[in-house]
């Protein structure tokens, strides 16, 4: 992992409906934070997911860092991509041995190991909570942990942390997640997911984006990357 770049990833979901149900809640923003860049993908869900996938496909192989990505962000992305008919390079493998940091996503049984093209995945929630909380009592309290270790607003004001500018600032949350992992290298290597290369994305029912009703759909072909910098 020392030779791999860490990319923070975060998503924003439409909270006007049940934000824990990928069958009804669309993704409205996704952010990637890397060394020297932040990119935020917005627009129609089908287009932003295709652009996100194209961007990850072209980035040098690295490590995608998420906060609760194992049980929330990544299965949510997989479900929504399937429902709007976008083929992506995300591979998920259900792992019942993973400690739970929250209730499983609606429609899922637990947490996953993951990879996205040649990028490995690490869940910062599991890594960081493992340092602070006894096994079996994991907590997903993102802001509490960020403030506790000195990356929150008070530390940012003194020049020692990162600002938390809002609850839905996906670019900033992606940067924070990346910083959490980078500050724990090389010990964080133990938290890297291992997913067999032959592991295929689970088959999910595709739903046409315009209707939101179950039906057949074909995966869109990849288009060129299009991201707006934060």
C-alpha positions as protocol buffer text, in pm:
chain_id: "A"
residue {
  index: 1
  type: UNK
  ca { x: 0 y: 0 z: 0 }
}
residue {
  index: 2
  type: UNK
  ca { x: 295 y: 232 z: 56 }
}
residue {
  index: 3
  type: UNK
  ca { x: 344 y: 248 z: -322 }
}
residue {
  index: 4
  type: UNK
  ca { x: -26 y: 300 z: -394 }
}
residue {
  index: 5
  type: UNK
  ca { x: -206 y: 632 z: -401 }
}
residue {
  index: 6
  type: UNK
  ca { x: -498 y: 672 z: -161 }
}
residue {
  index: 7
  type: UNK
  ca { x: -819 y: 813 z: -310 }
}
residue {
  index: 8
  type: UNK
  ca { x: -1095 y: 925 z: -75 }
}
residue {
  index: 9
  type: UNK
  ca { x: -1448 y: 862 z: -199 }
}
residue {
  index: 10
  type: UNK
  ca { x: -1782 y: 988 z: -67 }
}
residue {
  index: 11
  type: UNK
  ca { x: -2138 y: 1004 z: -197 }
}
residue {
  index: 12
  type: UNK
  ca { x: -2441 y: 1226 z: -141 }
}
residue {
  index: 13
  type: UNK
  ca { x: -2788 y: 1075 z: -163 }
}
residue {
  index: 14
  type: UNK
  ca { x: -3126 y: 1238 z: -218 }
}
residue {
  index: 15
  type: UNK
  ca { x: -3264 y: 1257 z: 136 }
}
residue {
  index: 16
  type: UNK
  ca { x: -3612 y: 1364 z: 35 }
}
residue {
  index: 17
  type: UNK
  ca { x: -3689 y: 991 z: 22 }
}
residue {
  index: 18
  type: UNK
  ca { x: -3558 y: 696 z: 228 }
}
residue {
  index: 19
  type: UNK
  ca { x: -3181 y: 751 z: 199 }
}
residue {
  index: 20
  type: UNK
  ca { x: -3108 y: 397 z: 320 }
}
residue {
  index: 21
  type: UNK
  ca { x: -3301 y: 236 z: 37 }
}
residue {
  index: 22
  type: UNK
  ca { x: -3113 y: 227 z: -296 }
}
residue {
  index: 23
  type: UNK
  ca { x: -3433 y: 113 z: -464 }
}
residue {
  index: 24
  type: UNK
  ca { x: -3582 y: 461 z: -426 }
}
residue {
  index: 25
  type: UNK
  ca { x: -3305 y: 709 z: -336 }
}
residue {
  index: 26
  type: UNK
  ca { x: -3084 y: 834 z: -621 }
}
residue {
  index: 27
  type: UNK
  ca { x: -2724 y: 942 z: -582 }
}
residue {
  index: 28
  type: UNK
  ca { x: -2687 y: 1313 z: -657 }
}
residue {
  index: 29
  type: UNK
  ca { x: -2313 y: 1367 z: -601 }
}
residue {
  index: 30
  type: UNK
  ca { x: -1995 y: 1161 z: -577 }
}
residue {
  index: 31
  type: UNK
  ca { x: -1652 y: 1298 z: -485 }
}
residue {
  index: 32
  type: UNK
  ca { x: -1300 y: 1164 z: -529 }
}
residue {
  index: 33
  type: UNK
  ca { x: -1009 y: 1321 z: -341 }
}
residue {
  index: 34
  type: UNK
  ca { x: -657 y: 1240 z: -451 }
}
residue {
  index: 35
  type: UNK
  ca { x: -312 y: 1397 z: -417 }
}
residue {
  index: 36
  type: UNK
  ca { x: -358 y: 1755 z: -535 }
}
residue {
  index: 37
  type: UNK
  ca { x: -710 y: 1720 z: -671 }
}
residue {
  index: 38
  type: UNK
  ca { x: -1075 y: 1698 z: -571 }
}
residue {
  index: 39
  type: UNK
  ca { x: -1338 y: 1600 z: -827 }
}
residue {
  index: 40
  type: UNK
  ca { x: -1713 y: 1614 z: -778 }
}
residue {
  index: 41
  type: UNK
  ca { x: -1946 y: 1431 z: -1016 }
}
residue {
  index: 42
  type: UNK
  ca { x: -2297 y: 1574 z: -1049 }
}
residue {
  index: 43
  type: UNK
  ca { x: -2584 y: 1578 z: -1297 }
}
residue {
  index: 44
  type: UNK
  ca { x: -2816 y: 1299 z: -1407 }
}
residue {
  index: 45
  type: UNK
  ca { x: -2743 y: 988 z: -1205 }
}
residue {
  index: 46
  type: UNK
  ca { x: -2669 y: 768 z: -1506 }
}
residue {
  index: 47
  type: UNK
  ca { x: -2417 y: 1020 z: -1639 }
}
residue {
  index: 48
  type: UNK
  ca { x: -2242 y: 1087 z: -1308 }
}
residue {
  index: 49
  type: UNK
  ca { x: -2201 y: 715 z: -1236 }
}
residue {
  index: 50
  type: UNK
  ca { x: -2059 y: 653 z: -1583 }
}
residue {
  index: 51
  type: UNK
  ca { x: -1819 y: 946 z: -1544 }
}
residue {
  index: 52
  type: UNK
  ca { x: -1712 y: 825 z: -1199 }
}
residue {
  index: 53
  type: UNK
  ca { x: -1642 y: 477 z: -1331 }
}
residue {
  index: 54
  type: UNK
  ca { x: -1446 y: 611 z: -1628 }
}
residue {
  index: 55
  type: UNK
  ca { x: -1236 y: 827 z: -1398 }
}
residue {
  index: 56
  type: UNK
  ca { x: -1154 y: 538 z: -1165 }
}
residue {
  index: 57
  type: UNK
  ca { x: -1069 y: 321 z: -1463 }
}
residue {
  index: 58
  type: UNK
  ca { x: -808 y: 572 z: -1583 }
}
residue {
  index: 59
  type: UNK
  ca { x: -651 y: 664 z: -1247 }
}
residue {
  index: 60
  type: UNK
  ca { x: -329 y: 484 z: -1149 }
}
residue {
  index: 61
  type: UNK
  ca { x: -403 y: 175 z: -940 }
}
residue {
  index: 62
  type: UNK
  ca { x: -442 y: 278 z: -579 }
}
residue {
  index: 63
  type: UNK
  ca { x: -658 y: 235 z: -271 }
}
residue {
  index: 64
  type: UNK
  ca { x: -1013 y: 369 z: -249 }
}
residue {
  index: 65
  type: UNK
  ca { x: -1080 y: 486 z: 107 }
}
residue {
  index: 66
  type: UNK
  ca { x: -1439 y: 520 z: 227 }
}
residue {
  index: 67
  type: UNK
  ca { x: -1617 y: 571 z: 558 }
}
residue {
  index: 68
  type: UNK
  ca { x: -1861 y: 280 z: 598 }
}
residue {
  index: 69
  type: UNK
  ca { x: -1814 y: 196 z: 233 }
}
residue {
  index: 70
  type: UNK
  ca { x: -1826 y: -177 z: 308 }
}
residue {
  index: 71
  type: UNK
  ca { x: -2181 y: -166 z: 437 }
}
residue {
  index: 72
  type: UNK
  ca { x: -2323 y: 146 z: 273 }
}
residue {
  index: 73
  type: UNK
  ca { x: -2147 y: 352 z: 3 }
}
residue {
  index: 74
  type: UNK
  ca { x: -2024 y: 71 z: -223 }
}
residue {
  index: 75
  type: UNK
  ca { x: -2332 y: -155 z: -223 }
}
residue {
  index: 76
  type: UNK
  ca { x: -2540 y: 161 z: -269 }
}
residue {
  index: 77
  type: UNK
  ca { x: -2331 y: 258 z: -573 }
}
residue {
  index: 78
  type: UNK
  ca { x: -2358 y: -96 z: -712 }
}
residue {
  index: 79
  type: UNK
  ca { x: -2736 y: -104 z: -670 }
}
residue {
  index: 80
  type: UNK
  ca { x: -2793 y: 238 z: -823 }
}
residue {
  index: 81
  type: UNK
  ca { x: -2560 y: 168 z: -1118 }
}
residue {
  index: 82
  type: UNK
  ca { x: -2751 y: -151 z: -1192 }
}
residue {
  index: 83
  type: UNK
  ca { x: -3088 y: 17 z: -1158 }
}
residue {
  index: 84
  type: UNK
  ca { x: -3004 y: 291 z: -1408 }
}
residue {
  index: 85
  type: UNK
  ca { x: -2826 y: 56 z: -1646 }
}
residue {
  index: 86
  type: UNK
  ca { x: -2462 y: 157 z: -1608 }
}
residue {
  index: 87
  type: UNK
  ca { x: -2195 y: -112 z: -1607 }
}
residue {
  index: 88
  type: UNK
  ca { x: -1917 y: -33 z: -1357 }
}
residue {
  index: 89
  type: UNK
  ca { x: -1594 y: -204 z: -1252 }
}
residue {
  index: 90
  type: UNK
  ca { x: -1692 y: -239 z: -884 }
}
residue {
  index: 91
  type: UNK
  ca { x: -1662 y: -593 z: -747 }
}
residue {
  index: 92
  type: UNK
  ca { x: -1829 y: -683 z: -418 }
}
residue {
  index: 93
  type: UNK
  ca { x: -1793 y: -997 z: -210 }
}
residue {
  index: 94
  type: UNK
  ca { x: -2017 y: -1043 z: 93 }
}
residue {
  index: 95
  type: UNK
  ca { x: -1811 y: -1122 z: 404 }
}
residue {
  index: 96
  type: UNK
  ca { x: -2014 y: -1230 z: 710 }
}
residue {
  index: 97
  type: UNK
  ca { x: -1698 y: -1208 z: 923 }
}
residue {
  index: 98
  type: UNK
  ca { x: -1675 y: -828 z: 887 }
}
residue {
  index: 99
  type: UNK
  ca { x: -1780 y: -646 z: 1205 }
}
residue {
  index: 100
  type: UNK
  ca { x: -2091 y: -435 z: 1156 }
}
residue {
  index: 101
  type: UNK
  ca { x: -2067 y: -59 z: 1201 }
}
residue {
  index: 102
  type: UNK
  ca { x: -2435 y: -1 z: 1124 }
}
residue {
  index: 103
  type: UNK
  ca { x: -2750 y: -183 z: 1013 }
}
residue {
  index: 104
  type: UNK
  ca { x: -2712 y: -349 z: 672 }
}
residue {
  index: 105
  type: UNK
  ca { x: -2825 y: -147 z: 374 }
}
residue {
  index: 106
  type: UNK
  ca { x: -3183 y: -225 z: 274 }
}
residue {
  index: 107
  type: UNK
  ca { x: -3177 y: -524 z: 41 }
}
residue {
  index: 108
  type: UNK
  ca { x: -2840 y: -650 z: 169 }
}
residue {
  index: 109
  type: UNK
  ca { x: -2734 y: -899 z: 433 }
}
residue {
  index: 110
  type: UNK
  ca { x: -2418 y: -737 z: 564 }
}
residue {
  index: 111
  type: UNK
  ca { x: -2081 y: -585 z: 472 }
}
residue {
  index: 112
  type: UNK
  ca { x: -1866 y: -647 z: 166 }
}
residue {
  index: 113
  type: UNK
  ca { x: -1505 y: -674 z: 64 }
}
residue {
  index: 114
  type: UNK
  ca { x: -1455 y: -465 z: -248 }
}
residue {
  index: 115
  type: UNK
  ca { x: -1232 y: -370 z: -538 }
}
residue {
  index: 116
  type: UNK
  ca { x: -1289 y: -130 z: -828 }
}
residue {
  index: 117
  type: UNK
  ca { x: -1090 y: -216 z: -1138 }
}
residue {
  index: 118
  type: UNK
  ca { x: -729 y: -234 z: -1011 }
}
residue {
  index: 119
  type: UNK
  ca { x: -802 y: -27 z: -700 }
}
residue {
  index: 120
  type: UNK
  ca { x: -821 y: -199 z: -365 }
}
residue {
  index: 121
  type: UNK
  ca { x: -1060 y: -78 z: -96 }
}
residue {
  index: 122
  type: UNK
  ca { x: -1023 y: 13 z: 268 }
}
residue {
  index: 123
  type: UNK
  ca { x: -1302 y: 114 z: 506 }
}
residue {
  index: 124
  type: UNK
  ca { x: -1169 y: 388 z: 732 }
}
residue {
  index: 125
  type: UNK
  ca { x: -1454 y: 332 z: 975 }
}
residue {
  index: 126
  type: UNK
  ca { x: -1333 y: -22 z: 1050 }
}
residue {
  index: 127
  type: UNK
  ca { x: -968 y: 87 z: 1069 }
}
residue {
  index: 128
  type: UNK
  ca { x: -1026 y: 388 z: 1294 }
}
residue {
  index: 129
  type: UNK
  ca { x: -1289 y: 237 z: 1520 }
}
residue {
  index: 130
  type: UNK
  ca { x: -1064 y: -63 z: 1570 }
}
residue {
  index: 131
  type: UNK
  ca { x: -815 y: 171 z: 1737 }
}
residue {
  index: 132
  type: UNK
  ca { x: -1067 y: 340 z: 1965 }
}
residue {
  index: 133
  type: UNK
  ca { x: -1350 y: 97 z: 2039 }
}
residue {
  index: 134
  type: UNK
  ca { x: -1349 y: -260 z: 2167 }
}
residue {
  index: 135
  type: UNK
  ca { x: -1445 y: -530 z: 1914 }
}
residue {
  index: 136
  type: UNK
  ca { x: -1820 y: -586 z: 1903 }
}
residue {
  index: 137
  type: UNK
  ca { x: -1893 y: -223 z: 1994 }
}
residue {
  index: 138
  type: UNK
  ca { x: -1799 y: -46 z: 1675 }
}
residue {
  index: 139
  type: UNK
  ca { x: -1943 y: 300 z: 1621 }
}
residue {
  index: 140
  type: UNK
  ca { x: -2002 y: 481 z: 1292 }
}
residue {
  index: 141
  type: UNK
  ca { x: -1994 y: 829 z: 1447 }
}
residue {
  index: 142
  type: UNK
  ca { x: -1805 y: 1005 z: 1167 }
}
residue {
  index: 143
  type: UNK
  ca { x: -1793 y: 1362 z: 1300 }
}
residue {
  index: 144
  type: UNK
  ca { x: -1716 y: 1254 z: 1656 }
}
residue {
  index: 145
  type: UNK
  ca { x: -1416 y: 1053 z: 1543 }
}
residue {
  index: 146
  type: UNK
  ca { x: -1290 y: 1323 z: 1304 }
}
residue {
  index: 147
  type: UNK
  ca { x: -1302 y: 1584 z: 1583 }
}
residue {
  index: 148
  type: UNK
  ca { x: -1144 y: 1346 z: 1834 }
}
residue {
  index: 149
  type: UNK
  ca { x: -833 y: 1281 z: 1627 }
}
residue {
  index: 150
  type: UNK
  ca { x: -782 y: 1645 z: 1532 }
}
residue {
  index: 151
  type: UNK
  ca { x: -917 y: 1679 z: 1179 }
}
residue {
  index: 152
  type: UNK
  ca { x: -1227 y: 1878 z: 1269 }
}
residue {
  index: 153
  type: UNK
  ca { x: -1307 y: 2252 z: 1265 }
}
residue {
  index: 154
  type: UNK
  ca { x: -1110 y: 2346 z: 1578 }
}
residue {
  index: 155
  type: UNK
  ca { x: -793 y: 2189 z: 1444 }
}
residue {
  index: 156
  type: UNK
  ca { x: -851 y: 2338 z: 1100 }
}
residue {
  index: 157
  type: UNK
  ca { x: -874 y: 2686 z: 1252 }
}
residue {
  index: 158
  type: UNK
  ca { x: -532 y: 2636 z: 1408 }
}
residue {
  index: 159
  type: UNK
  ca { x: -386 y: 2508 z: 1083 }
}
residue {
  index: 160
  type: UNK
  ca { x: -353 y: 2145 z: 1195 }
}
residue {
  index: 161
  type: UNK
  ca { x: -662 y: 1984 z: 1046 }
}
residue {
  index: 162
  type: UNK
  ca { x: -916 y: 1990 z: 764 }
}
residue {
  index: 163
  type: UNK
  ca { x: -1228 y: 2204 z: 769 }
}
residue {
  index: 164
  type: UNK
  ca { x: -1566 y: 2035 z: 792 }
}
residue {
  index: 165
  type: UNK
  ca { x: -1771 y: 2283 z: 595 }
}
residue {
  index: 166
  type: UNK
  ca { x: -2107 y: 2109 z: 602 }
}
residue {
  index: 167
  type: UNK
  ca { x: -2289 y: 1780 z: 652 }
}
residue {
  index: 168
  type: UNK
  ca { x: -2324 y: 1723 z: 275 }
}
residue {
  index: 169
  type: UNK
  ca { x: -1986 y: 1850 z: 156 }
}
residue {
  index: 170
  type: UNK
  ca { x: -1884 y: 1536 z: -29 }
}
residue {
  index: 171
  type: UNK
  ca { x: -1549 y: 1675 z: -146 }
}
residue {
  index: 172
  type: UNK
  ca { x: -1443 y: 1765 z: 206 }
}
residue {
  index: 173
  type: UNK
  ca { x: -1559 y: 1432 z: 346 }
}
residue {
  index: 174
  type: UNK
  ca { x: -1365 y: 1251 z: 74 }
}
residue {
  index: 175
  type: UNK
  ca { x: -1053 y: 1450 z: 173 }
}
residue {
  index: 176
  type: UNK
  ca { x: -1107 y: 1368 z: 541 }
}
residue {
  index: 177
  type: UNK
  ca { x: -1142 y: 998 z: 468 }
}
residue {
  index: 178
  type: UNK
  ca { x: -823 y: 1001 z: 265 }
}
residue {
  index: 179
  type: UNK
  ca { x: -641 y: 1184 z: 546 }
}
residue {
  index: 180
  type: UNK
  ca { x: -762 y: 935 z: 807 }
}
residue {
  index: 181
  type: UNK
  ca { x: -603 y: 648 z: 615 }
}
residue {
  index: 182
  type: UNK
  ca { x: -285 y: 828 z: 515 }
}
residue {
  index: 183
  type: UNK
  ca { x: -218 y: 920 z: 880 }
}
residue {
  index: 184
  type: UNK
  ca { x: -235 y: 552 z: 968 }
}
residue {
  index: 185
  type: UNK
  ca { x: 11 y: 415 z: 716 }
}
residue {
  index: 186
  type: UNK
  ca { x: 167 y: 165 z: 719 }
}
residue {
  index: 187
  type: UNK
  ca { x: -46 y: 10 z: 998 }
}
residue {
  index: 188
  type: UNK
  ca { x: -366 y: 62 z: 796 }
}
residue {
  index: 189
  type: UNK
  ca { x: -252 y: -202 z: 546 }
}
residue {
  index: 190
  type: UNK
  ca { x: -410 y: -465 z: 769 }
}
residue {
  index: 191
  type: UNK
  ca { x: -751 y: -323 z: 679 }
}
residue {
  index: 192
  type: UNK
  ca { x: -716 y: -362 z: 301 }
}
residue {
  index: 193
  type: UNK
  ca { x: -988 y: -569 z: 137 }
}
residue {
  index: 194
  type: UNK
  ca { x: -889 y: -878 z: -56 }
}
residue {
  index: 195
  type: UNK
  ca { x: -1126 y: -964 z: -339 }
}
residue {
  index: 196
  type: UNK
  ca { x: -1054 y: -1242 z: -590 }
}
residue {
  index: 197
  type: UNK
  ca { x: -991 y: -1109 z: -939 }
}
residue {
  index: 198
  type: UNK
  ca { x: -1255 y: -1343 z: -1079 }
}
residue {
  index: 199
  type: UNK
  ca { x: -1521 y: -1209 z: -842 }
}
residue {
  index: 200
  type: UNK
  ca { x: -1800 y: -1064 z: -1054 }
}
residue {
  index: 201
  type: UNK
  ca { x: -2054 y: -795 z: -963 }
}
residue {
  index: 202
  type: UNK
  ca { x: -2376 y: -943 z: -828 }
}
residue {
  index: 203
  type: UNK
  ca { x: -2662 y: -954 z: -1075 }
}
residue {
  index: 204
  type: UNK
  ca { x: -2918 y: -691 z: -981 }
}
residue {
  index: 205
  type: UNK
  ca { x: -3252 y: -602 z: -1139 }
}
residue {
  index: 206
  type: UNK
  ca { x: -3215 y: -298 z: -1362 }
}
residue {
  index: 207
  type: UNK
  ca { x: -3479 y: -26 z: -1354 }
}
residue {
  index: 208
  type: UNK
  ca { x: -3519 y: 238 z: -1627 }
}
residue {
  index: 209
  type: UNK
  ca { x: -3422 y: 575 z: -1478 }
}
residue {
  index: 210
  type: UNK
  ca { x: -3720 y: 759 z: -1623 }
}
residue {
  index: 211
  type: UNK
  ca { x: -3989 y: 535 z: -1473 }
}
residue {
  index: 212
  type: UNK
  ca { x: -3836 y: 394 z: -1154 }
}
residue {
  index: 213
  type: UNK
  ca { x: -4031 y: 70 z: -1217 }
}
residue {
  index: 214
  type: UNK
  ca { x: -3874 y: -278 z: -1244 }
}
residue {
  index: 215
  type: UNK
  ca { x: -3790 y: -377 z: -1598 }
}
residue {
  index: 216
  type: UNK
  ca { x: -3515 y: -490 z: -1829 }
}
residue {
  index: 217
  type: UNK
  ca { x: -3229 y: -258 z: -1914 }
}
residue {
  index: 218
  type: UNK
  ca { x: -2890 y: -290 z: -2075 }
}
residue {
  index: 219
  type: UNK
  ca { x: -2568 y: -148 z: -1930 }
}
residue {
  index: 220
  type: UNK
  ca { x: -2453 y: 170 z: -2101 }
}
residue {
  index: 221
  type: UNK
  ca { x: -2113 y: 174 z: -2264 }
}
residue {
  index: 222
  type: UNK
  ca { x: -1837 y: 378 z: -2101 }
}
residue {
  index: 223
  type: UNK
  ca { x: -1810 y: 742 z: -2202 }
}
residue {
  index: 224
  type: UNK
  ca { x: -1520 y: 977 z: -2154 }
}
residue {
  index: 225
  type: UNK
  ca { x: -1455 y: 1114 z: -1804 }
}
residue {
  index: 226
  type: UNK
  ca { x: -1632 y: 1437 z: -1714 }
}
residue {
  index: 227
  type: UNK
  ca { x: -1582 y: 1576 z: -1366 }
}
residue {
  index: 228
  type: UNK
  ca { x: -1617 y: 1920 z: -1217 }
}
residue {
  index: 229
  type: UNK
  ca { x: -1349 y: 2021 z: -970 }
}
residue {
  index: 230
  type: UNK
  ca { x: -1472 y: 2115 z: -628 }
}
